[in-house]
Amino acid sequence: MSSSSPAPSSSLLVSLCTYNERENLGPLIIAIHEHAPEAHVLVVDDGSPDGTGQLADQLATSDARIRVLHRPQKMGLGTALLAAVNYAIEHRYDLLLNLDADFSHRPSYIPDLLAAMNHADVAIGSRYVVGGSADDWGLTRQLMSWGINTYARTLLRLPVHDTSGSFRCYRVAKLADLDLTLVKARGYAVLQELLYRCRRTGCRFAEVPITFDNRRFGESKINYREAAAALWVILQLGCENLVGTRVAKREVGGR
């Protein structure tokens, strides 16, 4: 379907960026549709050797609400999420909702995020507002999360508490205003970078309390190398923020 095609029957696209999530994928899509029956689900798979992409294709053959994007290899969360953003823009969805593919984000929170979009352009499933939490995190992980959130909020002037969680809903028309060719992050820093670019274009934010669960199956993709890369990207963006580097396709007022 091209960007000039009519709007889809569902105005909501739910994106799942996957790498070796075969055990989680089927049950997760069922749970998503329990709480958002009309949603289309887009699986962006990075050539998972465990057959996640092939399973997604099988599920799509029996459910017209499922779409699949195959990428040849593991290319990073940043580029996978941007692929989902571009898909949502091209296919003219109203809302794009992303969640992790490992059940760390409960699909039961989807209605709350959608309700928040009545007064926001970006709704964040937040661990760090009243009512939010992260289950069974050790002290090291808590300190790392606190540190990167504080760092990002300070350098990028982000008006939210949870900058590093990927459970979010975006208004696609606002994403379409961004010049996505300027995005620097290829890994997890894309989460802070999208918030920064959305703030610069005047987006309204809302945070919805969630409980973050440990994954059901498989291994976490986060490591110290990813964390270091995120810190570097955020620093670059902080420098750009000081000088007001362009973020939108066109400046406000046609400049």
FIKOLZA-1660 file (N, C-alpha, C; in steps of 0.1 Angstrom, whole numbers, plus 5000, padded with zeros to 4 digits):
% residues 255
   i   px   py   pz ch aa at
   1 5009 4988 5000  A  M  N
   1 5000 5000 5000  A  M CA
   1 5009 5012 5000  A  M  C
   2 5007 5022 4991  A  S  N
   2 5015 5034 4990  A  S CA
   2 5009 5044 4999  A  S  C
   3 5017 5055 5001  A  S  N
   3 5013 5066 5010  A  S CA
   3 5001 5073 5005  A  S  C
   4 4997 5071 4992  A  S  N
   4 4985 5077 4987  A  S CA
   4 4973 5068 4988  A  S  C
   5 4975 5057 4994  A  S  N
   5 4964 5047 4995  A  S CA
   5 4954 5052 5006  A  S  C
   6 4941 5048 5005  A  P  N
   6 4932 5052 5015  A  P CA
   6 4936 5048 5029  A  P  C
   7 4931 5055 5039  A  A  N
   7 4934 5051 5053  A  A CA
   7 4929 5037 5056  A  A  C
   8 4937 5030 5064  A  P  N
   8 4933 5016 5068  A  P CA
   8 4920 5016 5076  A  P  C
   9 4914 5004 5076  A  S  N
   9 4902 5002 5084  A  S CA
   9 4905 5004 5099  A  S  C
  10 4917 5001 5103  A  S  N
  10 4920 5003 5117  A  S CA
  10 4929 5016 5117  A  S  C
  11 4926 5025 5126  A  S  N
  11 4934 5037 5128  A  S CA
  11 4946 5035 5137  A  S  C
  12 4947 5024 5143  A  L  N
  12 4957 5021 5153  A  L CA
  12 4967 5010 5148  A  L  C
  13 4980 5013 5148  A  L  N
  13 4990 5003 5144  A  L CA
  13 4998 5000 5157  A  L  C
  14 4999 4988 5160  A  V  N
  14 5007 4984 5172  A  V CA
  14 5020 4977 5166  A  V  C
  15 5032 4983 5170  A  S  N
  15 5044 4977 5165  A  S CA
  15 5052 4969 5175  A  S  C
  16 5057 4958 5170  A  L  N
  16 5066 4949 5178  A  L CA
  16 5079 4947 5171  A  L  C
  17 5090 4952 5177  A  C  N
  17 5103 4950 5171  A  C CA
  17 5109 4938 5177  A  C  C
  18 5112 4928 5169  A  T  N
  18 5115 4914 5174  A  T CA
  18 5129 4910 5170  A  T  C
  19 5135 4903 5179  A  Y  N
  19 5147 4895 5176  A  Y CA
  19 5147 4883 5186  A  Y  C
  20 5145 4871 5181  A  N  N
  20 5145 4859 5189  A  N CA
  20 5134 4860 5199  A  N  C
  21 5121 4862 5195  A  E  N
  21 5110 4863 5204  A  E CA
  21 5099 4853 5200  A  E  C
  22 5103 4842 5194  A  R  N
  22 5093 4832 5189  A  R CA
  22 5084 4827 5200  A  R  C
  23 5089 4825 5212  A  E  N
  23 5080 4819 5222  A  E CA
  23 5070 4829 5227  A  E  C
  24 5073 4842 5226  A  N  N
  24 5064 4853 5231  A  N CA
  24 5054 4857 5221  A  N  C
  25 5058 4857 5208  A  L  N
  25 5051 4864 5198  A  L CA
  25 5036 4860 5197  A  L  C
  26 5033 4848 5195  A  G  N
  26 5019 4844 5193  A  G CA
  26 5010 4848 5205  A  G  C
  27 5014 4844 5217  A  P  N
  27 5005 4848 5229  A  P CA
  27 5004 4863 5230  A  P  C
  28 5015 4870 5227  A  L  N
  28 5015 4885 5228  A  L CA
  28 5005 4891 5219  A  L  C
  29 5005 4886 5206  A  I  N
  29 4995 4892 5197  A  I CA
  29 4981 4889 5201  A  I  C
  30 4978 4877 5206  A  I  N
  30 4965 4874 5211  A  I CA
  30 4961 4883 5222  A  I  C
  31 4970 4886 5231  A  A  N
  31 4967 4895 5243  A  A CA
  31 4965 4909 5238  A  A  C
  32 4973 4914 5228  A  I  N
  32 4971 4927 5222  A  I CA
  32 4956 4928 5217  A  I  C
  33 4952 4918 5209  A  H  N
  33 4939 4919 5203  A  H CA
  33 4928 4917 5213  A  H  C
  34 4931 4912 5225  A  E  N
  34 4921 4911 5235  A  E CA
  34 4917 4926 5240  A  E  C
  35 4927 4934 5240  A  H  N
  35 4925 4948 5245  A  H CA
  35 4924 4959 5234  A  H  C
  36 4927 4955 5222  A  A  N
  36 4925 4964 5210  A  A CA
  36 4922 4956 5198  A  A  C
  37 4909 4951 5198  A  P  N
  37 4905 4941 5187  A  P CA
  37 4907 4946 5173  A  P  C
  38 4906 4959 5171  A  E  N
  38 4906 4964 5157  A  E CA
  38 4920 4968 5153  A  E  C
  39 4930 4967 5162  A  A  N
  39 4943 4972 5159  A  A CA
  39 4950 4963 5149  A  A  C
  40 4958 4969 5140  A  H  N
  40 4967 4961 5132  A  H CA
  40 4980 4960 5139  A  H  C
  41 4986 4948 5138  A  V  N
  41 4999 4946 5145  A  V CA
  41 5010 4944 5134  A  V  C
  42 5020 4952 5136  A  L  N
  42 5032 4952 5127  A  L CA
  42 5044 4946 5134  A  L  C
  43 5049 4934 5129  A  V  N
  43 5060 4928 5134  A  V CA
  43 5072 4932 5126  A  V  C
  44 5082 4938 5132  A  V  N
  44 5094 4942 5125  A  V CA
  44 5105 4933 5130  A  V  C
  45 5109 4923 5122  A  D  N
  45 5118 4912 5126  A  D CA
  45 5132 4914 5120  A  D  C
  46 5142 4913 5128  A  D  N
  46 5156 4915 5124  A  D CA
  46 5162 4901 5121  A  D  C
  47 5156 4894 5112  A  G  N
  47 5163 4881 5108  A  G CA
  47 5165 4872 5119  A  G  C
  48 5155 4870 5128  A  S  N
  48 5157 4862 5140  A  S CA
  48 5161 4848 5137  A  S  C
  49 5172 4843 5142  A  P  N
  49 5176 4829 5139  A  P CA
  49 5167 4818 5145  A  P  C
  50 5158 4822 5155  A  D  N
  50 5149 4813 5161  A  D CA
  50 5136 4811 5154  A  D  C
  51 5135 4818 5142  A  G  N
  51 5123 4816 5134  A  G CA
  51 5111 4826 5138  A  G  C
  52 5114 4836 5145  A  T  N
  52 5103 4846 5148  A  T CA
  52 5097 4851 5136  A  T  C
  53 5105 4855 5126  A  G  N
  53 5099 4861 5114  A  G CA
  53 5090 4851 5106  A  G  C
  54 5094 4839 5106  A  Q  N
  54 5086 4828 5099  A  Q CA
  54 5073 4826 5106  A  Q  C
  55 5074 4826 5119  A  L  N
  55 5061 4824 5127  A  L CA
  55 5052 4836 5125  A  L  C
  56 5058 4848 5124  A  A  N
  56 5050 4860 5121  A  A CA
  56 5043 4859 5108  A  A  C
  57 5050 4854 5098  A  D  N
  57 5044 4852 5084  A  D CA
  57 5032 4842 5085  A  D  C
  58 5034 4831 5093  A  Q  N
  58 5023 4821 5095  A  Q CA
  58 5011 4827 5101  A  Q  C
  59 5013 4835 5112  A  L  N
  59 5002 4842 5119  A  L CA
  59 4995 4851 5109  A  L  C
  60 5002 4858 5101  A  A  N
  60 4996 4868 5092  A  A CA
  60 4988 4862 5081  A  A  C
  61 4991 4849 5078  A  T  N
  61 4982 4842 5067  A  T CA
  61 4968 4839 5072  A  T  C
  62 4967 4838 5086  A  S  N
  62 4954 4835 5091  A  S CA
  62 4947 4847 5098  A  S  C
  63 4954 4858 5099  A  D  N
  63 4948 4870 5105  A  D CA
  63 4952 4882 5097  A  D  C
  64 4942 4888 5091  A  A  N
  64 4944 4900 5082  A  A CA
  64 4949 4912 5090  A  A  C
  65 4948 4912 5103  A  R  N
  65 4952 4923 5111  A  R CA
  65 4967 4924 5114  A  R  C
  66 4975 4913 5109  A  I  N
  66 4989 4912 5112  A  I CA
  66 4997 4915 5099  A  I  C
  67 5007 4923 5101  A  R  N
  67 5016 4927 5090  A  R CA
  67 5030 4923 5095  A  R  C
  68 5039 4921 5085  A  V  N
  68 5053 4917 5089  A  V CA
  68 5063 4924 5080  A  V  C
  69 5073 4930 5086  A  L  N
  69 5085 4936 5079  A  L CA
  69 5097 4928 5082  A  L  C
  70 5104 4922 5072  A  H  N
  70 5116 4914 5074  A  H CA
  70 5128 4923 5072  A  H  C
  71 5137 4922 5081  A  R  N
  71 5150 4928 5079  A  R CA
  71 5161 4917 5079  A  R  C
  72 5172 4919 5071  A  P  N
  72 5181 4908 5069  A  P CA
  72 5189 4904 5081  A  P  C
  73 5191 4912 5091  A  Q  N
  73 5199 4909 5103  A  Q CA
  73 5196 4919 5114  A  Q  C
  74 5202 4916 5125  A  K  N
  74 5200 4925 5137  A  K CA
  74 5206 4938 5134  A  K  C
  75 5198 4949 5134  A  M  N
  75 5202 4962 5130  A  M CA
  75 5199 4972 5140  A  M  C
  76 5194 4968 5152  A  G  N
  76 5192 4978 5163  A  G CA
  76 5178 4982 5164  A  G  C
  77 5174 4985 5177  A  L  N
  77 5160 4989 5180  A  L CA
  77 5157 5002 5173  A  L  C
  78 5167 5011 5173  A  G  N
  78 5164 5024 5167  A  G CA
  78 5159 5024 5153  A  G  C
  79 5166 5016 5144  A  T  N
  79 5162 5015 5130  A  T CA
  79 5150 5007 5129  A  T  C
  80 5147 4997 5138  A  A  N
  80 5135 4989 5137  A  A CA
  80 5123 4998 5140  A  A  C
  81 5124 5006 5151  A  L  N
  81 5113 5015 5155  A  L CA
  81 5111 5025 5144  A  L  C
  82 5121 5031 5138  A  L  N
  82 5119 5040 5127  A  L CA
  82 5113 5034 5115  A  L  C
  83 5115 5021 5113  A  A  N
  83 5109 5014 5102  A  A CA
  83 5094 5013 5105  A  A  C
  84 5090 5011 5117  A  A  N
  84 5076 5011 5121  A  A CA
  84 5070 5025 5120  A  A  C
  85 5077 5035 5124  A  V  N
  85 5072 5049 5122  A  V CA
  85 5069 5052 5108  A  V  C
  86 5079 5049 5099  A  N  N
  86 5077 5051 5085  A  N CA
  86 5066 5044 5079  A  N  C
  87 5064 5031 5083  A  Y  N
  87 5053 5023 5079  A  Y CA
  87 5039 5030 5083  A  Y  C
  88 5039 5034 5095  A  A  N
  88 5026 5041 5100  A  A CA
  88 5023 5053 5092  A  A  C
  89 5034 5061 5089  A  I  N
  89 5032 5073 5081  A  I CA
  89 5027 5070 5067  A  I  C
  90 5034 5061 5061  A  E  N
  90 5031 5057 5047  A  E CA
  90 5017 5052 5045  A  E  C
  91 5013 5044 5055  A  H  N
  91 5000 5038 5054  A  H CA
  91 4989 5045 5061  A  H  C
  92 4992 5057 5066  A  R  N
  92 4982 5067 5070  A  R CA
  92 4974 5062 5082  A  R  C
  93 4981 5056 5092  A  Y  N
  93 4974 5053 5105  A  Y CA
  93 4973 5066 5113  A  Y  C
  94 4964 5066 5122  A  D  N
  94 4962 5078 5131  A  D CA
  94 4972 5077 5143  A  D  C
  95 4973 5065 5149  A  L  N
  95 4981 5063 5161  A  L CA
  95 4991 5051 5159  A  L  C
  96 5003 5052 5164  A  L  N
  96 5012 5042 5165  A  L CA
  96 5015 5039 5179  A  L  C
  97 5013 5026 5183  A  L  N
  97 5016 5022 5197  A  L CA
  97 5027 5012 5197  A  L  C
  98 5038 5014 5204  A  N  N
  98 5048 5004 5204  A  N CA
  98 5049 4998 5218  A  N  C
  99 5052 4985 5219  A  L  N
  99 5055 4978 5231  A  L CA
  99 5066 4968 5229  A  L  C
 100 5073 4964 5240  A  D  N
 100 5083 4954 5238  A  D CA
 100 5076 4940 5235  A  D  C
 101 5084 4932 5228  A  A  N
 101 5078 4919 5224  A  A CA
 101 5080 4908 5233  A  A  C
 102 5084 4911 5246  A  D  N
 102 5088 4900 5255  A  D CA
 102 5078 4899 5267  A  D  C
 103 5067 4906 5267  A  F  N
 103 5057 4906 5277  A  F CA
 103 5061 4915 5289  A  F  C
 104 5072 4923 5288  A  S  N
 104 5075 4932 5299  A  S CA
 104 5065 4943 5300  A  S  C
 105 5058 4946 5289  A  H  N
 105 5047 4956 5289  A  H CA
 105 5034 4948 5288  A  H  C
 106 5025 4950 5297  A  R  N
 106 5013 4943 5297  A  R CA
 106 5003 4949 5287  A  R  C
 107 4998 4941 5278  A  P  N
 107 4988 4947 5268  A  P CA
 107 4975 4952 5275  A  P  C
 108 4973 4949 5287  A  S  N
 108 4961 4954 5294  A  S CA
 108 4962 4969 5296  A  S  C
 109 4974 4975 5295  A  Y  N
 109 4975 4989 5297  A  Y CA
 109 4972 4997 5284  A  Y  C
 110 4970 4990 5273  A  I  N
 110 4968 4997 5260  A  I CA
 110 4956 5006 5260  A  I  C
 111 4944 5002 5266  A  P  N
 111 4933 5011 5266  A  P CA
 111 4936 5024 5274  A  P  C
 112 4944 5023 5285  A  D  N
 112 4948 5035 5292  A  D CA
 112 4956 5045 5284  A  D  C
 113 4966 5039 5276  A  L  N
 113 4974 5048 5267  A  L CA
 113 4965 5054 5256  A  L  C
 114 4956 5047 5251  A  L  N
 114 4947 5052 5240  A  L CA
 114 4938 5063 5246  A  L  C
 115 4934 5061 5258  A  A  N
 115 4925 5072 5265  A  A CA
 115 4934 5084 5267  A  A  C
 116 4946 5083 5270  A  A  N
 116 4955 5095 5273  A  A CA
 116 4957 5103 5260  A  A  C
 117 4955 5096 5248  A  M  N
 117 4957 5103 5236  A  M CA
 117 4946 5113 5232  A  M  C
 118 4936 5113 5241  A  N  N
 118 4925 5123 5239  A  N CA
 118 4930 5137 5242  A  N  C
 119 4941 5138 5250  A  H  N
 119 4946 5151 5253  A  H CA
 119 4961 5152 5252  A  H  C
 120 4967 5142 5244  A  A  N
 120 4982 5142 5242  A  A CA
 120 4985 5138 5228  A  A  C
 121 4997 5141 5224  A  D  N
 121 5003 5136 5211  A  D CA
 121 5012 5124 5213  A  D  C
 122 5018 5123 5225  A  V  N
 122 5026 5112 5229  A  V CA
 122 5022 5107 5243  A  V  C
 123 5017 5095 5244  A  A  N
 123 5014 5089 5257  A  A CA
 123 5024 5078 5261  A  A  C
 124 5030 5080 5273  A  I  N
 124 5041 5071 5277  A  I CA
 124 5036 5062 5288  A  I  C
 125 5038 5049 5287  A  G  N
 125 5036 5040 5298  A  G CA
 125 5048 5041 5307  A  G  C
 126 5045 5047 5319  A  S  N
 126 5056 5052 5328  A  S CA
 126 5058 5044 5340  A  S  C
 127 5070 5041 5343  A  R  N
 127 5074 5034 5356  A  R CA
 127 5076 5044 5367  A  R  C
 128 5077 5056 5364  A  Y  N
 128 5082 5066 5373  A  Y CA
 128 5072 5077 5377  A  Y  C
 129 5059 5075 5375  A  V  N
 129 5049 5083 5380  A  V CA
 129 5042 5076 5391  A  V  C
 130 5033 5083 5399  A  V  N
 130 5026 5076 5410  A  V CA
 130 5018 5065 5404  A  V  C
 131 5019 5053 5410  A  G  N
 131 5012 5041 5405  A  G CA
 131 5021 5032 5396  A  G  C
 132 5032 5038 5391  A  G  N
 132 5041 5030 5383  A  G CA
 132 5052 5023 5391  A  G  C
 133 5057 5012 5385  A  S  N
 133 5068 5005 5392  A  S CA
 133 5075 4995 5382  A  S  C
 134 5086 4990 5386  A  A  N
 134 5093 4980 5379  A  A CA
 134 5096 4968 5388  A  A  C
 135 5091 4956 5385  A  D  N
 135 5091 4945 5393  A  D CA
 135 5105 4938 5393  A  D  C
 136 5110 4935 5405  A  D  N
 136 5122 4926 5407  A  D CA
 136 5134 4932 5401  A  D  C
 137 5136 4945 5401  A  W  N
 137 5149 4951 5396  A  W CA
 137 5159 4952 5407  A  W  C
 138 5171 4947 5404  A  G  N
 138 5182 4949 5414  A  G CA
 138 5187 4963 5415  A  G  C
 139 5195 4966 5424  A  L  N
 139 5200 4980 5427  A  L CA
 139 5207 4985 5415  A  L  C
 140 5216 4977 5408  A  T  N
 140 5224 4982 5397  A  T CA
 140 5214 4986 5386  A  T  C
 141 5204 4978 5383  A  R  N
 141 5195 4982 5372  A  R CA
 141 5187 4994 5375  A  R  C
 142 5183 4995 5388  A  Q  N
 142 5176 5007 5392  A  Q CA
 142 5185 5020 5391  A  Q  C
 143 5197 5019 5394  A  L  N
 143 5206 5031 5394  A  L CA
 143 5209 5034 5379  A  L  C
 144 5211 5024 5371  A  M  N
 144 5213 5027 5356  A  M CA
 144 5201 5034 5350  A  M  C
 145 5189 5029 5353  A  S  N
 145 5177 5035 5348  A  S CA
 145 5175 5050 5353  A  S  C
 146 5177 5052 5366  A  W  N
 146 5176 5065 5372  A  W CA
 146 5186 5074 5365  A  W  C
 147 5199 5069 5363  A  G  N
 147 5209 5078 5358  A  G CA
 147 5206 5082 5344  A  G  C
 148 5202 5073 5335  A  I  N
 148 5200 5077 5321  A  I CA
 148 5188 5085 5319  A  I  C
 149 5177 5083 5328  A  N  N
 149 5166 5092 5327  A  N CA
 149 5169 5106 5332  A  N  C
 150 5176 5107 5343  A  T  N
 150 5180 5120 5347  A  T CA
 150 5189 5128 5337  A  T  C
 151 5198 5121 5332  A  Y  N
 151 5207 5126 5321  A  Y CA
 151 5199 5131 5309  A  Y  C
 152 5190 5123 5304  A  A  N
 152 5182 5127 5293  A  A CA
 152 5173 5138 5295  A  A  C
 153 5166 5138 5307  A  R  N
 153 5157 5149 5310  A  R CA
 153 5164 5162 5311  A  R  C
 154 5176 5162 5317  A  T  N
 154 5184 5174 5319  A  T CA
 154 5189 5180 5306  A  T  C
 155 5196 5171 5298  A  L  N
 155 5202 5176 5286  A  L CA
 155 5192 5180 5275  A  L  C
 156 5181 5172 5275  A  L  N
 156 5171 5174 5264  A  L CA
 156 5159 5182 5268  A  L  C
 157 5159 5186 5281  A  R  N
 157 5147 5193 5286  A  R CA
 157 5134 5186 5284  A  R  C
 158 5134 5173 5287  A  L  N
 158 5122 5165 5285  A  L CA
 158 5113 5166 5297  A  L  C
 159 5100 5169 5294  A  P  N
 159 5090 5172 5305  A  P CA
 159 5083 5159 5310  A  P  C
 160 5090 5148 5310  A  V  N
 160 5084 5135 5314  A  V CA
 160 5094 5128 5324  A  V  C
 161 5089 5119 5331  A  H  N
 161 5097 5111 5341  A  H CA
 161 5104 5099 5335  A  H  C
 162 5097 5092 5326  A  D  N
 162 5102 5080 5320  A  D CA
 162 5106 5082 5306  A  D  C
 163 5119 5084 5303  A  T  N
 163 5123 5087 5290  A  T CA
 163 5129 5075 5282  A  T  C
 164 5131 5064 5290  A  S  N
 164 5137 5052 5284  A  S CA
 164 5128 5040 5282  A  S  C
 165 5115 5041 5285  A  G  N
 165 5106 5030 5282  A  G CA
 165 5101 5031 5268  A  G  C
 166 5099 5020 5262  A  S  N
 166 5094 5020 5248  A  S CA
 166 5079 5017 5247  A  S  C
 167 5072 5016 5258  A  F  N
 167 5057 5014 5257  A  F CA
 167 5051 5028 5256  A  F  C
 168 5048 5031 5244  A  R  N
 168 5043 5045 5240  A  R CA
 168 5033 5045 5229  A  R  C
 169 5025 5055 5229  A  C  N
 169 5016 5057 5218  A  C CA
 169 5019 5071 5212  A  C  C
 170 5020 5072 5199  A  Y  N
 170 5023 5084 5192  A  Y CA
 170 5012 5088 5182  A  Y  C
 171 5009 5101 5181  A  R  N
 171 5001 5106 5170  A  R CA
 171 5009 5106 5157  A  R  C
 172 5005 5099 5147  A  V  N
 172 5013 5097 5135  A  V CA
 172 5014 5110 5128  A  V  C
 173 5004 5119 5128  A  A  N
 173 5006 5131 5121  A  A CA
 173 5017 5140 5126  A  A  C
 174 5019 5138 5140  A  K  N
 174 5031 5146 5146  A  K CA
 174 5044 5140 5142  A  K  C
 175 5044 5126 5141  A  L  N
 175 5057 5120 5137  A  L CA
 175 5060 5124 5122  A  L  C
 176 5049 5125 5114  A  A  N
 176 5051 5129 5100  A  A CA
 176 5057 5143 5098  A  A  C
 177 5056 5151 5108  A  D  N
 177 5062 5165 5108  A  D CA
 177 5077 5164 5110  A  D  C
 178 5082 5154 5116  A  L  N
 178 5096 5153 5119  A  L CA
 178 5104 5149 5106  A  L  C
 179 5116 5154 5106  A  D  N
 179 5126 5150 5095  A  D CA
 179 5133 5138 5101  A  D  C
 180 5128 5126 5098  A  L  N
 180 5134 5114 5104  A  L CA
 180 5148 5111 5098  A  L  C
 181 5152 5117 5087  A  T  N
 181 5165 5115 5082  A  T CA
 181 5176 5121 5091  A  T  C
 182 5171 5129 5101  A  L  N
 182 5181 5136 5110  A  L CA
 182 5183 5127 5122  A  L  C
 183 5175 5117 5124  A  V  N
 183 5177 5108 5136  A  V CA
 183 5190 5102 5137  A  V  C
 184 5197 5103 5148  A  K  N
 184 5211 5098 5150  A  K CA
 184 5211 5084 5156  A  K  C
 185 5202 5081 5165  A  A  N
 185 5203 5069 5172  A  A CA
 185 5200 5056 5164  A  A  C
 186 5207 5046 5166  A  R  N
 186 5205 5033 5159  A  R CA
 186 5201 5023 5169  A  R  C
 187 5203 5026 5182  A  G  N
 187 5200 5016 5193  A  G CA
 187 5189 5022 5202  A  G  C
 188 5190 5019 5215  A  Y  N
 188 5180 5023 5225  A  Y CA
 188 5178 5038 5227  A  Y  C
 189 5188 5046 5223  A  A  N
 189 5187 5060 5225  A  A CA
 189 5176 5066 5216  A  A  C
 190 5171 5059 5206  A  V  N
 190 5160 5064 5198  A  V CA
 190 5148 5067 5207  A  V  C
 191 5147 5061 5218  A  L  N
 191 5136 5064 5227  A  L CA
 191 5136 5078 5232  A  L  C
 192 5148 5082 5237  A  Q  N
 192 5149 5096 5241  A  Q CA
 192 5149 5106 5229  A  Q  C
 193 5155 5102 5218  A  E  N
 193 5156 5111 5207  A  E CA
 193 5142 5114 5201  A  E  C
 194 5133 5104 5200  A  L  N
 194 5120 5107 5195  A  L CA
 194 5113 5117 5205  A  L  C
 195 5114 5115 5218  A  L  N
 195 5108 5124 5227  A  L CA
 195 5113 5138 5225  A  L  C
 196 5127 5139 5224  A  Y  N
 196 5133 5152 5222  A  Y CA
 196 5128 5159 5209  A  Y  C
 197 5127 5152 5198  A  R  N
 197 5122 5158 5185  A  R CA
 197 5108 5161 5186  A  R  C
 198 5100 5153 5193  A  C  N
 198 5086 5156 5195  A  C CA
 198 5084 5168 5203  A  C  C
 199 5092 5170 5214  A  R  N
 199 5091 5182 5222  A  R CA
 199 5094 5194 5214  A  R  C
 200 5104 5193 5206  A  R  N
 200 5109 5205 5198  A  R CA
 200 5098 5210 5188  A  R  C
 201 5089 5200 5184  A  T  N
 201 5078 5204 5175  A  T CA
 201 5065 5207 5182  A  T  C
 202 5065 5208 5195  A  G  N
 202 5054 5212 5203  A  G CA
 202 5044 5202 5207  A  G  C
 203 5048 5189 5207  A  C  N
 203 5039 5178 5211  A  C CA
 203 5035 5179 5226  A  C  C
 204 5023 5175 5228  A  R  N
 204 5018 5174 5242  A  R CA
 204 5021 5160 5247  A  R  C
 205 5025 5159 5260  A  F  N
 205 5029 5146 5265  A  F CA
 205 5019 5142 5277  A  F  C
 206 5017 5129 5278  A  A  N
 206 5010 5123 5290  A  A CA
 206 5017 5111 5294  A  A  C
 207 5017 5108 5308  A  E  N
 207 5023 5096 5313  A  E CA
 207 5012 5088 5320  A  E  C
 208 5012 5075 5317  A  V  N
 208 5002 5066 5323  A  V CA
 208 5010 5056 5331  A  V  C
 209 5007 5054 5344  A  P  N
 209 5014 5045 5353  A  P CA
 209 5013 5031 5348  A  P  C
 210 5024 5024 5348  A  I  N
 210 5024 5009 5344  A  I CA
 210 5033 5002 5354  A  I  C
 211 5032 4989 5355  A  T  N
 211 5041 4980 5361  A  T CA
 211 5049 4973 5350  A  T  C
 212 5062 4975 5351  A  F  N
 212 5071 4968 5341  A  F CA
 212 5075 4955 5346  A  F  C
 213 5072 4944 5339  A  D  N
 213 5075 4931 5343  A  D CA
 213 5088 4925 5336  A  D  C
 214 5094 4916 5343  A  N  N
 214 5105 4909 5336  A  N CA
 214 5100 4900 5325  A  N  C
 215 5109 4899 5315  A  R  N
 215 5104 4891 5303  A  R CA
 215 5101 4877 5307  A  R  C
 216 5092 4871 5299  A  R  N
 216 5087 4857 5301  A  R CA
 216 5098 4847 5296  A  R  C
 217 5102 4849 5284  A  F  N
 217 5112 4840 5278  A  F CA
 217 5123 4848 5271  A  F  C
 218 5134 4841 5269  A  G  N
 218 5145 4847 5262  A  G CA
 218 5154 4856 5271  A  G  C
 219 5163 4863 5264  A  E  N
 219 5173 4871 5271  A  E CA
 219 5172 4885 5267  A  E  C
 220 5175 4894 5277  A  S  N
 220 5175 4908 5275  A  S CA
 220 5185 4913 5264  A  S  C
 221 5181 4923 5256  A  K  N
 221 5190 4927 5246  A  K CA
 221 5199 4939 5250  A  K  C
 222 5196 4944 5262  A  I  N
 222 5203 4956 5267  A  I CA
 222 5217 4952 5273  A  I  C
 223 5227 4960 5270  A  N  N
 223 5241 4957 5275  A  N CA
 223 5248 4970 5277  A  N  C
 224 5260 4970 5283  A  Y  N
 224 5267 4982 5286  A  Y CA
 224 5271 4990 5273  A  Y  C
 225 5274 4982 5262  A  R  N
 225 5277 4989 5250  A  R CA
 225 5266 4998 5245  A  R  C
 226 5254 4992 5246  A  E  N
 226 5242 5000 5242  A  E CA
 226 5240 5012 5251  A  E  C
 227 5242 5010 5264  A  A  N
 227 5241 5021 5273  A  A CA
 227 5251 5033 5270  A  A  C
 228 5263 5029 5267  A  A  N
 228 5273 5039 5263  A  A CA
 228 5270 5046 5251  A  A  C
 229 5265 5039 5241  A  A  N
 229 5261 5045 5228  A  A CA
 229 5249 5055 5230  A  A  C
 230 5240 5051 5239  A  A  N
 230 5229 5060 5242  A  A CA
 230 5233 5073 5249  A  A  C
 231 5243 5072 5258  A  L  N
 231 5248 5084 5265  A  L CA
 231 5254 5093 5255  A  L  C
 232 5262 5088 5245  A  W  N
 232 5268 5096 5235  A  W CA
 232 5258 5103 5226  A  W  C
 233 5248 5096 5221  A  V  N
 233 5238 5102 5213  A  V CA
 233 5231 5113 5220  A  V  C
 234 5227 5111 5233  A  I  N
 234 5220 5121 5241  A  I CA
 234 5228 5133 5243  A  I  C
 235 5241 5131 5245  A  L  N
 235 5250 5143 5246  A  L CA
 235 5251 5151 5233  A  L  C
 236 5251 5144 5221  A  Q  N
 236 5251 5152 5209  A  Q CA
 236 5238 5159 5207  A  Q  C
 237 5227 5153 5211  A  L  N
 237 5214 5160 5210  A  L CA
 237 5213 5172 5219  A  L  C
 238 5219 5170 5231  A  G  N
 238 5219 5181 5240  A  G CA
 238 5226 5193 5235  A  G  C
 239 5237 5191 5228  A  C  N
 239 5245 5202 5221  A  C CA
 239 5236 5208 5210  A  C  C
 240 5229 5200 5203  A  E  N
 240 5221 5205 5192  A  E CA
 240 5209 5213 5198  A  E  C
 241 5204 5209 5209  A  N  N
 241 5193 5216 5216  A  N CA
 241 5198 5230 5219  A  N  C
 242 5210 5232 5223  A  L  N
 242 5215 5245 5227  A  L CA
 242 5215 5255 5216  A  L  C
 243 5218 5250 5204  A  V  N
 243 5218 5259 5192  A  V CA
 243 5206 5259 5184  A  V  C
 244 5196 5250 5188  A  G  N
 244 5183 5250 5181  A  G CA
 244 5184 5244 5167  A  G  C
 245 5192 5233 5165  A  T  N
 245 5192 5226 5152  A  T CA
 245 5179 5222 5148  A  T  C
 246 5176 5222 5135  A  R  N
 246 5163 5219 5129  A  R CA
 246 5159 5205 5132  A  R  C
 247 5147 5202 5135  A  V  N
 247 5142 5189 5137  A  V CA
 247 5130 5185 5128  A  V  C
 248 5123 5195 5123  A  A  N
 248 5111 5193 5115  A  A CA
 248 5114 5194 5100  A  A  C
 249 5105 5189 5092  A  K  N
 249 5106 5189 5078  A  K CA
 249 5105 5204 5073  A  K  C
 250 5097 5212 5080  A  R  N
 250 5096 5226 5077  A  R CA
 250 5095 5234 5090  A  R  C
 251 5100 5245 5090  A  E  N
 251 5100 5254 5102  A  E CA
 251 5086 5259 5104  A  E  C
 252 5082 5262 5116  A  V  N
 252 5069 5268 5119  A  V CA
 252 5068 5281 5112  A  V  C
 253 5057 5284 5106  A  G  N
 253 5055 5296 5098  A  G CA
 253 5060 5296 5084  A  G  C
 254 5064 5283 5080  A  G  N
 254 5069 5282 5066  A  G CA
 254 5084 5286 5064  A  G  C
 255 5091 5288 5075  A  R  N
 255 5105 5292 5074  A  R CA
 255 5114 5280 5069  A  R  C
% end
